[in-house]
Every structure is written in structure tokens, then in C-alpha cells.
Amino acid sequence: MSSQQFRKAMSKFATGITVVTTTFDNNIQGMTVNAFMSVSLDPQLITISLDQSSNFYKNANEIHRFGISFLREEQQDISMIFAKQIDKEFDDFSVLDDVPVIPGALTTLACTVVNQVEAGDHLLLIANVDKIELSEDEGNPILYYNSSYRKIDKG
């Protein structure tokens, strides 16, 4: 099977969209990640997958803590900024447990890296969830399916 065929097959799995944020090189850095998952309830662990071409991958040894923001459908532009699909600066961060996060997200997590695992052309960061902030406003998540942003059909 070709990598293109594999990519197309994986696009048939719907995911939510997160923005992962941290500080390195004395700047807040962020990237859109849809390869995110909960790993364990005890301890409370999550993992994110970093492409080897990403700035996060190249600076993985400097990343000890990071934030994760589960974006709502109204925040698609923010996702596109951090996915480098829109050439625009973003500097409207809030802070959760000393890590930068996106304000107004459905949920934000503050995490501490506990392990790194090389996996093909990606690096998995496994992290302990230190703090969670749930939005009081329910809202709907952005979905990513078939290589496109989607919204939940309310009808």
C-alpha cells in the first residue's frame, strides 16, 4: 500500500482538533494536533503525536510542560493559524497552571511530559495531566474528517 492510500484511509477516522502550546526559545509556540488521545485514567495520561518536520519535534527535548486546548467550532481560524493554513500571528493566550492555553476552548489541559517514544516518522509525547479546566459553555467541537474541517450536524 502507498503512503497516500494509508493517509486517505486514516482520513476516514473523525477526530477533534486540539492546539498544543508550550514555551521554548523564550516564546510561546503552538501547533494544531488531531493526533491526540487519552492513554490512562490512573495515572491520568495523554499522548500527542509530533511529525518529524514540526518545530515541536525538533525541540522536543526542551518541552517539559505543555497545554492542550480542545477547540470549539467557532475557533476554526485558530486551528488554521497553528496549522500554518492562515498566515497570521496569534498572541491571545491565557494560562493554566503556568502553561499557555487558548482561551474560550471547550477544555484546556496542563500537562507534564513523562515519556517520549519514537514511532516511525513521528514522536509520541506521553504526558501526565496536571490540571483541567472545563468550559462552562458547552458548545460543539471542531471535527476533522476526510481531510476537511467539519461541524456537528444539529438536525
Backbone as CSV, one residue per row, in Angstrom:
resi,resn,N_x,N_y,N_z,CA_x,CA_y,CA_z,C_x,C_y,C_z
1,MET,0.846,-1.182,0.000,0.000,0.000,0.000,0.882,1.233,0.000
2,SER,0.425,2.272,-0.635,1.192,3.516,-0.710,0.917,4.388,0.516
3,SER,1.809,5.333,0.771,1.584,6.259,1.892,0.348,7.118,1.624
4,GLN,0.088,7.430,0.353,-1.102,8.210,0.003,-2.374,7.421,0.310
5,GLN,-2.370,6.125,0.012,-3.524,5.279,0.306,-3.728,5.181,1.818
6,PHE,-2.640,5.031,2.560,-2.729,4.972,4.019,-3.292,6.282,4.568
7,ARG,-2.782,7.407,4.077,-3.263,8.723,4.521,-4.766,8.864,4.248
8,LYS,-5.200,8.457,3.066,-6.619,8.555,2.718,-7.473,7.686,3.638
9,ALA,-7.002,6.483,3.919,-7.730,5.590,4.826,-7.844,6.207,6.224
10,MET,-6.755,6.781,6.724,-6.769,7.378,8.062,-7.662,8.618,8.118
11,SER,-7.851,9.280,6.980,-8.713,10.468,6.963,-10.172,10.118,7.188
12,LYS,-10.506,8.838,7.106,-11.886,8.399,7.324,-12.208,8.243,8.809
13,PHE,-11.225,8.482,9.654,-11.443,8.449,11.107,-11.635,9.876,11.580
14,ALA,-12.820,10.196,12.078,-13.111,11.555,12.549,-12.386,11.823,13.867
15,THR,-11.791,13.017,13.968,-11.113,13.409,15.202,-11.542,14.818,15.589
16,GLY,-11.273,15.154,16.818,-11.400,16.537,17.248,-10.111,17.265,16.911
17,ILE,-10.107,18.556,17.151,-8.921,19.373,16.880,-8.437,19.982,18.187
18,THR,-7.145,19.850,18.432,-6.524,20.481,19.590,-5.414,21.412,19.114
19,VAL,-5.123,22.401,19.929,-3.907,23.185,19.739,-3.036,22.905,20.957
20,VAL,-1.804,22.505,20.687,-0.827,22.234,21.739,0.064,23.455,21.838
21,THR,0.266,23.943,23.054,1.046,25.162,23.276,2.089,24.929,24.366
22,THR,3.228,25.579,24.193,4.296,25.484,25.172,5.205,26.693,25.000
23,THR,6.245,26.747,25.801,7.227,27.820,25.682,8.599,27.207,25.465
24,PHE,9.242,27.600,24.378,10.661,27.318,24.173,11.228,28.433,23.317
25,ASP,12.532,28.567,23.345,13.208,29.700,22.700,12.644,31.027,23.207
26,ASN,12.226,31.069,24.466,11.663,32.255,25.126,10.411,32.798,24.446
27,ASN,9.700,31.948,23.703,8.462,32.346,23.040,7.400,31.283,23.241
28,ILE,6.152,31.707,23.233,5.058,30.745,23.225,4.960,30.176,21.820
29,GLN,4.939,28.873,21.737,4.841,28.160,20.473,3.562,27.330,20.495
30,GLY,2.954,27.137,19.337,1.761,26.315,19.267,1.663,25.577,17.958
31,MET,0.915,24.479,17.964,0.656,23.740,16.736,-0.667,23.005,16.844
32,THR,-1.344,22.901,15.710,-2.592,22.159,15.649,-2.279,20.673,15.615
33,VAL,-2.985,19.916,16.446,-2.765,18.476,16.543,-4.122,17.772,16.563
34,ASN,-4.312,16.833,15.646,-5.500,15.999,15.760,-5.127,14.593,16.215
35,ALA,-3.822,14.296,16.282,-3.353,13.011,16.788,-3.110,13.136,18.290
36,PHE,-4.197,13.089,19.025,-4.221,13.236,20.477,-5.086,12.110,21.019
37,MET,-4.708,11.549,22.153,-5.599,10.579,22.789,-5.325,10.453,24.273
38,SER,-6.370,10.050,24.963,-6.273,9.692,26.365,-5.654,8.299,26.424
39,VAL,-4.687,8.107,27.335,-3.973,6.841,27.420,-4.351,6.063,28.669
40,SER,-4.492,6.764,29.801,-4.684,6.076,31.076,-5.487,6.960,32.029
41,LEU,-6.326,6.321,32.831,-7.057,7.047,33.874,-6.275,7.099,35.179
42,ASP,-5.429,6.089,35.425,-4.674,6.045,36.668,-3.280,5.506,36.398
43,PRO,-2.283,6.357,36.198,-2.355,7.812,36.306,-3.036,8.419,35.077
44,GLN,-3.395,9.678,35.187,-4.087,10.377,34.107,-3.069,10.814,33.060
45,LEU,-3.001,10.026,31.972,-2.013,10.259,30.922,-2.692,10.485,29.577
46,ILE,-2.069,11.333,28.775,-2.483,11.564,27.389,-1.250,11.420,26.516
47,THR,-1.463,11.355,25.208,-0.331,11.386,24.287,-0.679,12.252,23.085
48,ILE,0.348,12.896,22.552,0.229,13.635,21.299,1.314,13.116,20.368
49,SER,1.064,13.234,19.083,1.994,12.743,18.078,2.563,13.917,17.299
50,LEU,3.885,14.004,17.232,4.577,15.110,16.580,5.274,14.637,15.311
51,ASP,4.961,15.250,14.193,5.607,14.950,12.919,7.063,15.401,12.971
52,GLN,7.956,14.617,12.390,9.389,14.945,12.448,9.745,16.253,11.770
53,SER,8.856,16.772,10.923,9.142,18.054,10.271,8.695,19.247,11.118
54,SER,8.029,18.982,12.250,7.494,20.081,13.063,8.555,20.697,13.969
55,ASN,8.334,21.944,14.297,9.197,22.665,15.228,9.154,22.007,16.614
56,PHE,7.988,21.488,16.996,7.862,20.812,18.292,8.748,19.567,18.327
57,TYR,8.747,18.800,17.256,9.589,17.605,17.183,11.057,17.994,17.353
58,LYS,11.476,19.015,16.620,12.876,19.444,16.656,13.291,19.969,18.028
59,ASN,12.317,20.445,18.812,12.602,20.997,20.139,12.037,20.131,21.264
60,ALA,11.744,18.878,20.969,11.084,18.001,21.941,11.838,17.905,23.266
61,ASN,13.152,17.930,23.225,13.915,17.810,24.474,13.788,19.039,25.359
62,GLU,13.335,20.156,24.795,13.117,21.374,25.576,11.697,21.457,26.136
63,ILE,10.821,20.588,25.670,9.418,20.647,26.083,9.206,19.733,27.282
64,HIS,9.004,20.352,28.441,8.755,19.594,29.668,7.289,19.691,30.076
65,ARG,6.691,20.828,29.754,5.269,21.032,30.055,4.613,21.654,28.830
66,PHE,3.332,21.361,28.649,2.586,21.957,27.549,1.108,22.007,27.895
67,GLY,0.399,22.828,27.151,-1.044,22.932,27.292,-1.726,22.331,26.080
68,ILE,-2.922,21.831,26.287,-3.750,21.332,25.195,-5.091,22.028,25.292
69,SER,-5.559,22.549,24.168,-6.858,23.229,24.102,-7.728,22.491,23.095
70,PHE,-8.880,21.989,23.561,-9.850,21.342,22.677,-10.684,22.452,22.064
71,LEU,-10.518,22.677,20.765,-11.158,23.821,20.132,-12.637,23.586,19.837
72,ARG,-13.392,24.680,19.926,-14.813,24.655,19.567,-14.943,25.076,18.115
73,GLU,-16.095,24.780,17.505,-16.259,25.027,16.068,-16.046,26.483,15.688
74,GLU,-16.304,27.412,16.579,-16.083,28.836,16.290,-14.596,29.197,16.263
75,GLN,-13.734,28.269,16.646,-12.294,28.538,16.708,-11.523,27.907,15.554
76,GLN,-12.186,27.621,14.467,-11.523,27.005,13.318,-10.365,27.856,12.814
77,ASP,-10.532,29.177,12.793,-9.437,30.049,12.343,-8.189,29.867,13.203
78,ILE,-8.378,29.683,14.497,-7.229,29.466,15.395,-6.517,28.175,15.005
79,SER,-7.279,27.129,14.755,-6.683,25.873,14.296,-5.888,26.091,13.029
80,MET,-6.452,26.839,12.099,-5.796,27.073,10.806,-4.528,27.913,10.951
81,ILE,-4.517,28.834,11.906,-3.305,29.624,12.167,-2.181,28.702,12.638
82,PHE,-2.481,27.834,13.612,-1.444,26.960,14.160,-1.103,25.791,13.238
83,ALA,-1.956,25.523,12.242,-1.648,24.521,11.217,-0.927,25.163,10.033
84,LYS,-0.671,26.460,10.147,0.000,27.247,9.097,-0.796,27.273,7.792
85,GLN,-2.126,27.203,7.915,-3.021,27.337,6.762,-3.449,28.782,6.577
86,ILE,-3.289,29.579,7.632,-3.530,31.021,7.589,-2.266,31.688,8.100
87,ASP,-1.736,32.645,7.351,-0.516,33.341,7.741,-0.900,34.537,8.608
88,LYS,-0.988,34.290,9.894,-1.405,35.321,10.841,-0.799,34.978,12.203
89,GLU,-0.474,36.006,12.947,0.051,35.808,14.303,-1.117,35.606,15.266
90,PHE,-0.884,34.822,16.314,-1.863,34.647,17.391,-1.134,34.889,18.694
91,ASP,-1.658,35.790,19.512,-0.999,36.069,20.793,-1.982,36.239,21.938
92,ASP,-3.196,35.745,21.769,-4.235,35.875,22.789,-4.293,34.614,23.653
93,PHE,-3.242,34.365,24.416,-3.168,33.172,25.249,-3.661,33.462,26.658
94,SER,-4.176,32.442,27.299,-4.391,32.509,28.739,-3.437,31.479,29.355
95,VAL,-3.452,31.359,30.657,-2.504,30.483,31.341,-3.262,29.537,32.255
96,LEU,-2.891,28.267,32.194,-3.432,27.245,33.088,-2.247,26.540,33.729
97,ASP,-2.122,26.659,35.027,-1.042,26.001,35.767,0.329,26.301,35.144
98,ASP,0.537,27.573,34.830,1.810,28.074,34.296,2.122,27.657,32.866
99,VAL,1.153,27.146,32.115,1.385,26.853,30.701,0.369,27.618,29.850
100,PRO,0.768,28.040,28.655,-0.152,28.781,27.793,-1.229,27.859,27.207
101,VAL,-2.456,28.381,27.125,-3.574,27.666,26.507,-4.400,28.673,25.714
102,ILE,-5.340,28.176,24.928,-6.206,29.019,24.112,-7.463,29.356,24.906
103,PRO,-7.742,30.639,25.129,-8.947,30.998,25.875,-10.207,30.656,25.081
104,GLY,-11.257,30.301,25.807,-12.536,30.013,25.181,-12.657,28.613,24.623
105,ALA,-11.628,27.783,24.768,-11.693,26.408,24.278,-12.696,25.615,25.113
106,LEU,-13.151,24.487,24.567,-14.088,23.632,25.298,-13.465,23.087,26.581
107,THR,-12.210,22.705,26.483,-11.457,22.173,27.621,-9.996,22.528,27.410
108,THR,-9.302,22.817,28.507,-7.855,23.003,28.433,-7.197,22.097,29.475
109,LEU,-6.021,21.614,29.117,-5.247,20.738,29.990,-3.845,21.314,30.149
110,ALA,-3.305,21.206,31.342,-1.895,21.497,31.593,-1.219,20.154,31.849
111,CYS,-0.136,19.884,31.123,0.474,18.551,31.136,1.982,18.619,31.353
112,THR,2.516,17.536,31.922,3.953,17.380,32.102,4.404,16.117,31.381
113,VAL,5.416,16.250,30.531,5.928,15.119,29.758,6.548,14.100,30.706
114,VAL,6.169,12.825,30.527,6.750,11.742,31.330,7.513,10.741,30.473
115,ASN,7.289,10.779,29.143,7.999,9.851,28.272,7.923,10.325,26.828
116,GLN,8.929,9.946,26.051,8.951,10.184,24.607,9.200,8.842,23.932
117,VAL,8.432,8.570,22.873,8.581,7.308,22.158,8.660,7.602,20.669
118,GLU,9.774,7.207,20.034,9.897,7.327,18.586,8.955,6.316,17.949
119,ALA,8.194,6.768,16.952,7.247,5.891,16.263,7.261,6.253,14.780
120,GLY,8.094,5.587,14.006,8.202,5.897,12.584,8.679,7.319,12.387
121,ASP,7.928,8.096,11.590,8.324,9.486,11.320,7.690,10.465,12.304
122,HIS,7.240,9.954,13.446,6.639,10.787,14.487,7.284,10.498,15.839
123,LEU,7.070,11.416,16.763,7.490,11.255,18.150,6.241,11.367,19.003
124,LEU,6.004,10.380,19.859,4.879,10.433,20.775,5.349,11.039,22.093
125,LEU,4.673,12.095,22.512,4.920,12.654,23.846,3.815,12.143,24.748
126,ILE,4.196,11.415,25.760,3.243,10.926,26.757,3.362,11.848,27.953
127,ALA,2.218,12.331,28.421,2.257,13.350,29.474,1.204,13.095,30.539
128,ASN,1.562,13.466,31.749,0.641,13.448,32.882,-0.217,14.708,32.828
129,VAL,-1.512,14.558,33.049,-2.401,15.721,33.091,-2.373,16.269,34.510
130,ASP,-1.866,17.504,34.646,-1.717,18.133,35.959,-2.955,18.917,36.376
131,LYS,-3.602,19.531,35.397,-4.756,20.383,35.705,-5.673,20.413,34.491
132,ILE,-6.970,20.496,34.755,-8.004,20.541,33.716,-8.918,21.722,33.994
133,GLU,-9.283,22.413,32.916,-10.300,23.463,33.031,-11.372,23.189,31.973
134,LEU,-12.599,22.953,32.441,-13.732,22.702,31.554,-14.496,23.991,31.342
135,SER,-14.874,24.252,30.108,-15.671,25.436,29.800,-17.060,25.275,30.393
136,GLU,-17.584,26.360,30.951,-18.960,26.341,31.461,-19.948,26.397,30.305
137,ASP,-19.510,26.894,29.169,-20.329,26.998,27.965,-20.087,25.741,27.136
138,GLU,-21.106,24.895,27.000,-20.947,23.614,26.304,-20.337,23.762,24.920
139,GLY,-21.057,24.302,23.951,-20.519,24.453,22.604,-20.273,23.122,21.923
140,ASN,-19.825,23.178,20.688,-19.513,21.992,19.899,-18.057,22.023,19.470
141,PRO,-17.432,20.838,19.366,-16.037,20.779,18.925,-15.928,20.939,17.423
142,ILE,-14.747,21.349,16.963,-14.419,21.244,15.543,-14.105,19.769,15.297
143,LEU,-14.562,19.270,14.194,-14.229,17.905,13.794,-13.334,17.957,12.560
144,TYR,-12.527,16.930,12.401,-11.699,16.803,11.207,-11.975,15.429,10.633
145,TYR,-12.484,15.404,9.394,-12.858,14.152,8.753,-12.633,14.274,7.255
146,ASN,-12.076,13.230,6.658,-11.842,13.193,5.221,-11.012,14.404,4.769
147,SER,-10.014,14.753,5.589,-9.079,15.851,5.323,-9.745,17.221,5.262
148,SER,-10.868,17.388,5.975,-11.584,18.667,5.999,-12.128,18.943,7.393
149,TYR,-12.241,20.224,7.713,-12.917,20.623,8.937,-14.408,20.354,8.773
150,ARG,-15.053,19.900,9.846,-16.481,19.613,9.817,-17.120,20.152,11.087
151,LYS,-18.439,20.269,11.038,-19.220,20.654,12.219,-20.261,19.585,12.491
152,ILE,-20.661,19.503,13.729,-21.714,18.552,14.090,-23.011,19.040,13.505
153,ASP,-23.698,18.161,12.774,-24.996,18.491,12.191,-26.044,18.367,13.289
154,LYS,-26.663,19.473,13.634,-27.621,19.510,14.745,-29.017,19.044,14.314
155,GLY,-29.197,18.716,13.029,-30.512,18.357,12.531,-30.650,16.902,12.430
